[in-house]
């Protein structure tokens, strides 16, 4: 499902390649499995972003996804928090990646949503099932982004449509409305004050704290990336399909 690879790129840290291959991006959206409504929503998102300045886009991205945990793109952070269950869940997910023939960098967290979507894009008819498993996380992210008046919510809503599940987003929005913002300077300072500095190992990160959620340029070069920007032709899937 090539559209998942594209949404993965759009949810990842903005790169100039997206702007350089605008025609291919828009063609892929128009030829995708999405409904016409969601196709139009994604086209509006892409046009808004690609018409703007890349540095402004990157700055906005950092402000959304790198400040606070409410909009973290680490899936299991929303499900397990910092418990040991999260570490075990990531081990199991990495095994699924390996079974599908996908390799990830040792410094990359398996539950990073764009990486997860690249994996799901290789799963054929099983893709909707994988998405439905994380539908509650997608729904919460969608309503939180909408509350922050960010058009990124359109990407999450498109994923929910591909998951083929029905969530009551209005009910979720009512719950989110009661949440206390965690991205303000005051709340961010409080997190630094409350979290103790440790120098030992931990079950999740092997003793090395992760400084950023998004992968770096070099972290993604050892993967078969489903979206190929070699030319303006429709994008082809290169990753091996899992069993």
N, C-alpha and C positions, 0 to 999 in steps of 0.2 A: 504494500500500500504506500505508494510514493508520496502521497500528500502528508503522511506522518513524518517522513524525512524532512520535508519542507517546514512543517510546523516545528520540528525539532530545531532547525536552523533559526527560525524566527524567535524561538524562546531562548536560544543561546545568546551569548554576548554578541552584539551586532558587529558584523564584519563587512568590509568593502565589497566582497564577492557578491553579496546580495544585490547591491546597487549596480554592479557591472553586468549582471545577468537578469535584469528586470523582465525582459520579454519571456525568458524561460520560466521564471517564477510565476508570472501571470498566466502563461499557457498551462502550466501544471495545475494551477488552481481551477481553471475553467474546465479541465479534462478530468478532474478528480471525482471521487465517489461522494463528495459532499453534496448536500441539497443546494438548490439554487440560492436559497436564503443565506446559507453559510458561505457559499462561494463568493457572493457579493460582499459579505462582511469581511472576509479575508482579503478580497481585492481592495476594499476601502482601507484596511489596515496597511497593506503593502504600499498602496499609493501614498498614504499619509507619511509613512516612514521613508520611502525611497525619494519622495519629493523634498524631504528635509535634509538637514545637515547631519552627517554621520557622528560627529563629535557630540552634538546635542542629543542624539539618540542614545549613544553610549552613556552619557551622563545621566539621562533619565533612567536607563536600565539599572545603573548602579544604585540610584536613589530608591528604586523599587525593590530590587531583589537582593541587594547587599546590605540593607539596613533593617535590622530586626528579623525575627523568625516567622512572622505571620505570612510572608510571601516567599518563604524559602522554597527553592526548586528541588530540594532534597525530599523525596517522597516519604521516606520512612521517618523523617523528623516530625512529620504531622501525625504519623500513626503510632510510633513507639517513643518519640521524644529522644532522650539520651540514654534510655535503658539498654540493657544488654540484649534485649530482644531485637533491637535494631541491628546490632552487629551480626547476629545469626541470620536475620532476614537478608542482609546484604550478601553474606556468604552464599546463601541459597540462590539469590538472584545472579550472582556472578557465575555460578555453575550453569545456570540456564543460558547465559551469554556464551559460555564456552561450548556448550552443547550445540548452539546455533552457529558455531564457527566464528564468533566475534571475540576479538582480543581487546582489552582495555588497558590503559596505562596503570602502573602500580599505584600512582598517586591520585587516580580518578575514583570517585565514589560511585558504585554501581547504581545507587538510587537517585542520581542526578536526572531530573525529568527529561531533558533533551537526549541524553544517552539512552535512557529507557525507551523513548519513542523511536530512536534509530533501531533498537533491537526489535521492538514490536513491528516495525515496518517490514521485517523479514519473515514474519510469522503467518503470512497468507490468511487463510480463513479463520485462524485462531486470534487474529489481531484484536477483534472487538472484545473477545473474552479477556485478554490482557488489560485492555483499557477499562473494561467494566470492573476489574478488580480494584482499580485505583480511582474509580468514579467519585467516591466521597471526597478525596483529596482534590481532584479536579474541580468539583463543585465549590468547595470552600475557597480555593484560589480564585475561581471566577468571580464569586460575589465580593471577595475582599478587594480584588482589582477594580471591580465596578464601583465599589464604595470609594476607592481612591481616585475615581474618575479617569482610569487608565483604559485605553482601548485594547490593552493586552487581554482583557476579559474575553474578547472575541475569539482568541486562539483557544482558550480553555473551553469555551462553549462549543466550538467546532469539534474538539476532541470528545466532548460528552455526546455529541450527535453520532460520532463514529463508534462510540462505546455501546450504543443502542440500549441505553438504560434511561429510566425516567427518574430524575431527581426534582424535588420541590425546591427550586432555587429561591423562591420567595420566602419559604420557611427558613432556609439557610441564611438568607439576607437578614431576616429578623434577628436571628441568633448573632450574626456577625455585627449587627448594629450595636449590640450591647458590649462588644469587646473594647478593651482599652487599647489605644494605639501603642505599638511597641517600637515605632520608627522615629519618634521625636528625640531630640538631643537629650532631654531629661531622662527618658526611658532607656536610651542607649547607655548613658552614663551609669544608670542604676545597674544594668547588666554587668558592666565592667566591675562595679563595686561588689556585687554579690558573688561573682564567679571567682573562686580561688585559683591561684596560679599553681599548677602542678608540673612536676618534672619527671614523673614516672610514666609507665606505659598504660595504655587502656585497650579495652577489647575492640574498639571500633577502628581507631586510627593507628594502632601499633606504636603508641607513644609519641607520635608526631602530630601536633594540632594542625588542623586544616585551616589555612588562612583565607581561603576564598572558595566559594561554591562553584564558580564556573571553571571549566577546564581552560588551560592555556593553549596557545597555538600548537606547541609541540606535543601536548598530551593527546592530541587527536590524530596524529600522523600515522600511528600504528594500527589504525582501524580501516576496515573496508567501509567507506562512507557511502550510503545509498544514493545520495544526491551528487551528481557529477556535473561540474560547471565547465566542462571542456568546450562546449559550444552552446549555441542558443536553441539547439534541438530539444525535444522533450526529454526530461531527466530519466536515466535508466537506473535500475536497482542493481548494485554490485555485490551487496552482502549475501553470503550463503544463507539459505533458508534452513531453519532448524527442523527437527523431527516433529 
